[in-house]
Amino acid sequence: MIKVYKRIEKSLDNPFGILEVDNLKDLNKPFLMCLSAHENLAKSVFGMIKMGANAARVNTPFEYAAGFKIEEFPVDFLGVTFEKDDKYQKSYEEIAELLYSFLLGNGSKKIDEIKKNARRINFMTYCDGTLTYAKLEKVIEEKMAADGFSESDISEILSQISLLAIGTMTDTSNLHSTSVTVIDTNDSEIYTERSTIYKKLLQEKQKKSMYGNLRNNNALYIFEGSGKHSLKEYFKNDNSAKPAICSVVSQFLQNSIDNEQQDNLDNISIEDALQQLSIYGEEADNSLSLIRKLDEALSYSGALKYTVDEAKIRHELDISYQSVQKMRLQLEALERDKKRKDESLNLIVDGIKQYCSDTTFYQILVSSKMWQAPIGRNVFEEPSDKQVRQEYSEMLSNMEQTDQMGHNPKI
């Protein structure tokens, strides 16, 4: 079973800034669905959503970026967690079901309407998250074919979905979606035969990065990076891939926003993405200056921004909410520990009552100040079970000695 989450501003009631979405159809905005390599780990999924927002240059605890307010932003940032159940063994099967229902909307099979719905869908994937996307796209394609859509209609519809794939071994050249794949040629964890070709190409051209078409509406951006297989590595300010990634994601989302504001479909185009790469994927400027240039250029049709001072306050609030949540978790842990100890203590009391005499029961619990002494009775003047057992043992020992001497013991 999958659970869909979207990122919101943190608050006292929601210190994680994550809200579960019951139904994609309830969303009234385009969305960027961020697929993690570890779909069963909530921390990984939530972190992936945060990086998706950062790629769009929305203000996050990770970075002020261009300062856009996530609550006011015209795009939702989503992620999914998944656990196997009786119906679904693979996450891509269930995600495909949700997206197919979203595409058909009210059940209409008008191609133009479905294409408009498809243009609301954007993906950002990392590592095996790209494989998840490739498989879910195949399932949607099969469902559409089974429902009587032609190959050309299927291709046109799915081409309106955008994909930005980062650090993946998955071949994206045959996908229907309009996609840009970003690969660090030094990353040994995603090494394929293509990696050798890419490295050789960079060496021959004497470049640190290159981009171009794979086929049709699929593009590729390759660069010589640190080789560290980490999503955060791609978003460091000194990483040459960061401005390339952010510029492409922002262009895909801007197109989605534009389509929300008009009746006719403005088709997404890989040429537009390549145009972005021609500006933000070149080596002429350093990465930080390119990112600043992009932040200044972005408007998202007038989306609201924090001022720098407001963002600082927002950041301080987020830190406070994190502290509050940490304290809540600690209190919950203490409460659980107290409950466990109380249960253990009750079992001890029950055990004493079952296996000890009434006198010793009171002696133990009264001396430990867990029980009140019985009225009119001093239990500490009475022999304890230990004393009684000692006297009994001594009596048995005396009886054995008497028997060994040939005397009949008298009891």
C-alpha positions as CSV (number, residue, x, y, z in Angstrom):
1,M,0.0,0.0,0.0
2,I,1.3,3.4,-0.9
3,K,0.8,6.6,1.1
4,V,1.1,9.9,-0.7
5,Y,2.5,12.9,1.1
6,K,2.9,16.6,0.3
7,R,5.2,19.1,1.8
8,I,3.7,22.1,3.7
9,E,5.2,24.7,6.0
10,K,6.1,23.4,9.4
11,S,3.9,24.4,12.3
12,L,3.4,23.5,16.0
13,D,0.6,21.1,15.0
14,N,2.7,19.6,12.1
15,P,6.4,20.0,13.0
16,F,7.5,17.7,10.2
17,G,5.8,19.9,7.5
18,I,4.4,16.7,5.8
19,L,0.7,16.1,5.1
20,E,-0.8,12.9,3.9
21,V,-2.9,13.2,0.7
22,D,-6.0,11.0,0.5
23,N,-6.6,11.3,-3.2
24,L,-4.6,12.9,-6.0
25,K,-7.9,14.2,-7.5
26,D,-8.3,16.4,-4.4
27,L,-5.2,18.4,-5.5
28,N,-6.0,21.6,-7.2
29,K,-2.5,22.3,-8.5
30,P,0.1,20.6,-10.7
31,F,2.5,18.5,-8.8
32,L,6.1,17.4,-8.7
33,M,6.2,13.8,-7.5
34,C,9.6,12.9,-6.0
35,L,10.5,9.2,-6.1
36,S,13.1,8.1,-3.6
37,A,15.5,5.2,-4.0
38,H,14.2,3.9,-0.6
39,E,10.4,4.0,-0.8
40,N,10.0,2.1,2.5
41,L,11.9,4.7,4.5
42,A,9.8,7.7,5.5
43,K,13.0,9.8,6.2
44,S,14.3,9.1,2.7
45,V,11.0,9.9,1.1
46,F,10.5,13.2,3.1
47,G,14.0,14.2,2.3
48,M,13.4,13.6,-1.4
49,I,10.4,15.8,-1.3
50,K,12.4,18.6,0.3
51,M,15.0,18.3,-2.4
52,G,12.3,18.5,-5.1
53,A,11.2,21.8,-3.5
54,N,14.8,23.0,-3.4
55,A,15.2,22.1,-7.1
56,A,12.2,24.4,-7.8
57,R,14.0,27.0,-5.7
58,V,11.4,27.1,-3.0
59,N,12.5,28.2,0.4
60,T,13.3,25.1,2.6
61,P,15.3,24.5,5.8
62,F,18.0,23.3,3.3
63,E,18.3,26.6,1.5
64,Y,16.7,30.0,1.1
65,A,16.9,29.5,-2.7
66,A,14.7,32.0,-4.5
67,G,12.6,32.4,-1.4
68,F,9.3,31.1,-2.8
69,K,6.7,30.3,-0.1
70,I,5.7,26.6,-0.3
71,E,2.2,27.2,1.1
72,E,1.5,29.8,-1.6
73,F,3.4,28.0,-4.4
74,P,1.3,27.0,-7.5
75,V,2.7,23.5,-7.5
76,D,2.5,20.7,-4.8
77,F,5.6,18.7,-3.9
78,L,4.7,15.0,-3.4
79,G,6.4,11.7,-2.4
80,V,5.2,8.2,-1.7
81,T,6.0,5.5,0.9
82,F,5.2,1.9,0.1
83,E,4.6,-1.4,1.9
84,K,3.5,-4.6,0.3
85,D,0.0,-5.8,0.8
86,D,-2.3,-8.5,-0.6
87,K,-3.2,-6.4,-3.7
88,Y,0.1,-4.7,-4.5
89,Q,3.6,-6.3,-4.3
90,K,5.3,-3.5,-6.2
91,S,4.9,0.3,-5.7
92,Y,4.9,1.1,-9.4
93,E,1.7,-0.9,-9.9
94,E,-0.2,1.1,-7.3
95,I,1.2,4.5,-8.4
96,A,0.3,3.7,-12.0
97,E,-3.3,3.0,-10.8
98,L,-3.5,6.3,-9.1
99,L,-2.0,8.2,-12.0
100,Y,-4.2,6.5,-14.6
101,S,-7.3,7.5,-12.6
102,F,-5.9,11.0,-12.3
103,L,-5.3,11.2,-16.1
104,L,-8.8,10.1,-17.0
105,G,-10.2,12.6,-14.5
106,N,-14.0,12.5,-14.8
107,G,-13.8,9.5,-17.1
108,S,-13.6,11.4,-20.3
109,K,-11.5,9.9,-23.1
110,K,-11.0,13.2,-24.9
111,I,-7.3,13.3,-25.8
112,D,-7.0,17.0,-25.3
113,E,-8.5,16.8,-21.8
114,I,-6.2,13.9,-20.9
115,K,-3.2,15.7,-22.2
116,K,-4.0,18.7,-20.0
117,N,-4.2,16.4,-17.0
118,A,-0.9,14.8,-18.0
119,R,0.7,18.2,-18.1
120,R,-0.1,18.6,-14.4
121,I,2.2,15.7,-13.7
122,N,6.0,16.2,-13.1
123,F,8.5,13.8,-11.7
124,M,11.9,14.1,-10.1
125,T,13.6,10.8,-9.4
126,Y,16.8,9.6,-7.8
127,C,18.7,6.3,-8.4
128,D,16.2,3.4,-8.4
129,G,13.3,5.9,-8.2
130,T,13.9,6.3,-11.9
131,L,13.4,2.5,-12.4
132,T,10.1,2.8,-10.5
133,Y,9.0,5.6,-12.9
134,A,10.0,3.6,-16.0
135,K,7.9,0.6,-14.8
136,L,4.9,2.7,-13.8
137,E,4.9,4.4,-17.2
138,K,4.9,1.0,-18.9
139,V,1.9,-0.1,-16.8
140,I,0.0,3.1,-17.7
141,E,0.8,2.5,-21.4
142,E,-0.6,-1.0,-21.2
143,K,-3.7,0.2,-19.5
144,M,-4.3,2.8,-22.1
145,A,-3.8,0.3,-24.9
146,A,-6.3,-2.0,-23.2
147,D,-8.8,0.8,-23.1
148,G,-8.5,1.4,-26.8
149,F,-6.2,4.3,-27.0
150,S,-4.0,4.3,-30.2
151,E,-0.2,4.2,-30.0
152,S,0.1,7.8,-31.2
153,D,-2.4,9.0,-28.6
154,I,-0.6,7.2,-25.9
155,S,2.7,8.7,-26.9
156,E,1.3,12.2,-27.1
157,I,-0.4,11.9,-23.7
158,L,2.6,10.5,-21.9
159,S,5.0,12.9,-23.5
160,Q,3.2,15.7,-21.5
161,I,4.6,14.2,-18.3
162,S,8.0,15.6,-17.4
163,L,10.8,13.7,-15.7
164,L,14.1,14.9,-14.2
165,A,16.1,11.8,-13.4
166,I,19.2,12.1,-11.2
167,G,22.0,9.5,-10.6
168,T,20.5,6.5,-12.2
169,M,21.5,3.3,-14.1
170,T,18.1,3.2,-15.8
171,D,18.0,3.8,-19.5
172,T,15.7,6.7,-20.1
173,S,16.1,7.0,-23.8
174,N,13.0,5.0,-24.6
175,L,10.6,6.6,-22.2
176,H,7.5,8.4,-23.5
177,S,7.8,11.2,-20.9
178,T,9.7,14.4,-21.7
179,S,12.9,13.7,-19.7
180,V,16.3,15.0,-18.8
181,T,18.7,12.6,-17.1
182,V,21.6,13.9,-15.0
183,I,24.6,11.6,-14.5
184,D,27.9,12.0,-12.7
185,T,30.3,10.0,-14.8
186,N,32.5,9.3,-11.8
187,D,29.7,7.7,-9.8
188,S,30.8,4.0,-9.7
189,E,27.4,2.9,-8.0
190,I,25.5,3.7,-11.2
191,Y,28.2,2.4,-13.6
192,T,27.1,0.8,-16.9
193,E,28.7,0.3,-20.3
194,R,27.3,3.8,-21.2
195,S,29.4,5.3,-18.4
196,T,32.6,4.5,-20.2
197,I,31.3,6.1,-23.4
198,Y,30.3,9.2,-21.5
199,K,33.7,9.6,-19.8
200,K,35.5,9.1,-23.1
201,L,33.2,11.7,-24.7
202,L,34.1,14.3,-22.1
203,Q,37.7,13.6,-22.4
204,E,37.7,13.9,-26.2
205,K,35.8,17.2,-26.0
206,Q,38.0,18.3,-23.1
207,K,34.9,19.3,-21.1
208,K,33.7,18.9,-17.6
209,S,30.0,18.6,-18.7
210,M,27.9,18.1,-21.8
211,Y,24.3,17.8,-22.7
212,G,22.2,16.8,-25.7
213,N,19.3,14.7,-27.0
214,L,19.2,10.9,-26.4
215,R,16.2,10.4,-28.8
216,N,13.0,12.2,-29.4
217,N,12.0,14.0,-26.2
218,N,14.7,12.6,-24.0
219,A,17.8,14.5,-23.1
220,L,21.0,13.8,-21.1
221,Y,23.3,15.9,-19.0
222,I,26.6,14.4,-18.0
223,F,29.4,15.9,-15.9
224,E,32.5,15.0,-14.0
225,G,31.5,15.2,-10.4
226,S,32.9,14.0,-7.1
227,G,31.6,10.5,-7.7
228,K,29.7,10.4,-4.4
229,H,26.4,8.6,-4.8
230,S,24.3,11.0,-2.7
231,L,21.4,13.2,-3.7
232,K,22.6,16.0,-1.5
233,E,25.9,16.0,-3.4
234,Y,24.0,17.1,-6.6
235,F,22.6,20.1,-4.7
236,K,25.8,21.5,-3.3
237,N,26.5,25.0,-4.5
238,D,29.8,24.0,-6.0
239,N,28.3,21.1,-8.0
240,S,28.1,22.0,-11.7
241,A,24.9,19.9,-12.0
242,K,22.9,21.9,-9.5
243,P,22.0,24.9,-11.8
244,A,21.3,22.4,-14.7
245,I,18.9,20.4,-12.5
246,C,17.2,23.4,-11.0
247,S,16.8,25.2,-14.3
248,V,15.2,22.2,-16.0
249,V,12.8,21.5,-13.1
250,S,11.8,25.1,-12.9
251,Q,11.1,25.2,-16.7
252,F,8.9,22.0,-16.5
253,L,6.9,23.4,-13.5
254,Q,6.5,26.9,-15.2
255,N,5.0,25.1,-18.2
256,S,2.6,23.3,-15.9
257,I,1.6,26.6,-14.2
258,D,1.1,28.3,-17.6
259,N,-1.3,25.5,-18.6
260,E,-3.3,26.0,-15.5
261,Q,-4.0,29.6,-16.6
262,Q,-5.2,28.9,-20.1
263,D,-7.7,26.6,-21.9
264,N,-5.4,25.5,-24.8
265,L,-2.5,23.1,-24.1
266,D,1.0,24.6,-24.3
267,N,2.9,21.4,-25.1
268,I,6.0,20.7,-23.1
269,S,9.1,20.6,-25.2
270,I,12.5,19.1,-24.8
271,E,13.8,22.0,-26.8
272,D,12.8,24.3,-24.0
273,A,14.7,22.1,-21.5
274,L,17.8,22.1,-23.8
275,Q,17.5,25.9,-24.0
276,Q,17.7,26.0,-20.2
277,L,20.8,23.8,-20.3
278,S,22.4,26.1,-22.8
279,I,22.2,28.8,-20.2
280,Y,22.6,27.0,-16.9
281,G,24.5,23.9,-18.0
282,E,27.6,25.5,-19.4
283,E,30.9,25.9,-17.8
284,A,31.4,29.6,-18.5
285,D,30.2,30.7,-15.1
286,N,30.7,29.0,-11.7
287,S,27.7,27.1,-10.2
288,L,26.9,29.6,-7.5
289,S,26.6,32.5,-9.9
290,L,24.4,30.5,-12.3
291,I,22.1,29.5,-9.4
292,R,21.8,33.2,-8.4
293,K,21.1,34.1,-12.0
294,L,18.3,31.5,-12.1
295,D,16.8,32.6,-8.8
296,E,16.6,36.2,-10.1
297,A,15.0,35.1,-13.3
298,L,12.3,32.9,-11.8
299,S,8.8,34.3,-11.1
300,Y,6.4,31.3,-11.4
301,S,3.7,33.7,-12.6
302,G,4.1,36.0,-9.6
303,A,4.3,33.3,-6.9
304,L,4.8,34.9,-3.4
305,K,8.2,35.0,-1.8
306,Y,9.7,35.5,1.6
307,T,11.9,38.4,2.1
308,V,15.4,37.5,3.4
309,D,14.4,38.6,6.9
310,E,11.1,36.7,6.8
311,A,13.0,33.6,5.7
312,K,15.3,33.9,8.6
313,I,12.4,34.0,11.0
314,R,10.8,31.1,9.1
315,H,14.1,29.2,9.6
316,E,14.2,29.9,13.3
317,L,10.5,28.8,13.6
318,D,11.4,25.5,11.8
319,I,14.3,24.9,14.3
320,S,11.9,25.6,17.2
321,Y,9.3,23.2,15.8
322,Q,12.0,20.6,15.4
323,S,13.0,21.1,19.0
324,V,9.4,20.8,20.2
325,Q,8.9,17.6,18.2
326,K,12.1,16.2,19.7
327,M,10.8,16.9,23.1
328,R,7.5,15.4,22.3
329,L,9.2,12.2,21.1
330,Q,11.3,12.1,24.3
331,L,8.2,12.5,26.4
332,E,6.4,9.8,24.5
333,A,9.4,7.5,25.0
334,L,9.5,8.3,28.7
335,E,5.8,7.6,29.0
336,R,6.2,4.3,27.2
337,D,9.1,3.4,29.5
338,K,7.1,4.4,32.6
339,K,4.2,2.2,31.4
340,R,6.5,-0.7,30.8
341,K,8.0,-0.3,34.3
342,D,4.6,0.0,35.9
343,E,3.5,-3.2,34.2
344,S,6.7,-5.0,35.4
345,L,6.2,-3.7,38.9
346,N,2.6,-5.0,39.0
347,L,3.8,-8.4,37.9
348,I,6.4,-8.3,40.7
349,V,3.7,-7.5,43.3
350,D,1.5,-10.3,41.9
351,G,4.4,-12.7,42.0
352,I,5.1,-11.8,45.7
353,K,1.5,-12.3,46.5
354,Q,1.4,-15.7,44.8
355,Y,4.6,-17.2,46.1
356,C,5.1,-15.6,49.5
357,S,3.2,-15.8,52.8
358,D,0.9,-13.0,53.8
359,T,3.4,-11.8,56.4
360,T,6.3,-11.7,53.9
361,F,4.1,-10.0,51.3
362,Y,3.6,-7.1,53.8
363,Q,7.2,-7.1,55.0
364,I,8.5,-6.6,51.4
365,L,6.0,-4.1,50.2
366,V,5.8,-2.0,53.4
367,S,9.6,-1.8,53.7
368,S,9.8,-0.6,50.1
369,K,7.1,2.0,50.9
370,M,4.8,0.6,48.3
371,W,2.1,-0.6,50.7
372,Q,0.6,0.5,54.0
373,A,1.1,-1.8,57.1
374,P,-2.0,-3.6,58.3
375,I,-3.7,-1.8,61.2
376,G,-3.0,-3.3,64.6
377,R,-0.3,-5.6,63.3
378,N,3.5,-5.3,63.3
379,V,4.5,-7.6,60.5
380,F,8.2,-7.0,61.2
381,E,7.9,-8.7,64.6
382,E,6.6,-11.8,62.9
383,P,9.1,-14.4,61.4
384,S,9.8,-13.9,57.7
385,D,9.6,-16.7,55.2
386,K,13.4,-16.7,55.2
387,Q,13.5,-17.3,58.9
388,V,10.9,-20.0,58.7
389,R,12.8,-21.8,56.0
390,Q,16.0,-21.5,57.9
391,E,14.4,-23.0,61.0
392,Y,12.8,-25.7,58.9
393,S,16.1,-26.6,57.3
394,E,17.8,-26.7,60.7
395,M,15.1,-29.1,61.9
396,L,15.6,-31.4,58.9
397,S,19.3,-31.4,59.5
398,N,18.9,-32.3,63.1
399,M,16.5,-35.1,62.2
400,E,19.0,-36.6,59.7
401,Q,21.8,-36.5,62.3
402,T,19.5,-38.2,64.9
403,D,18.5,-40.9,62.4
404,Q,22.2,-41.6,61.5
405,M,22.9,-42.2,65.3
406,G,20.2,-44.9,65.4
407,H,17.7,-42.9,67.3
408,N,14.1,-42.6,66.3
409,P,13.3,-39.0,65.9
410,K,10.4,-37.6,67.7
411,I,8.4,-35.0,66.0
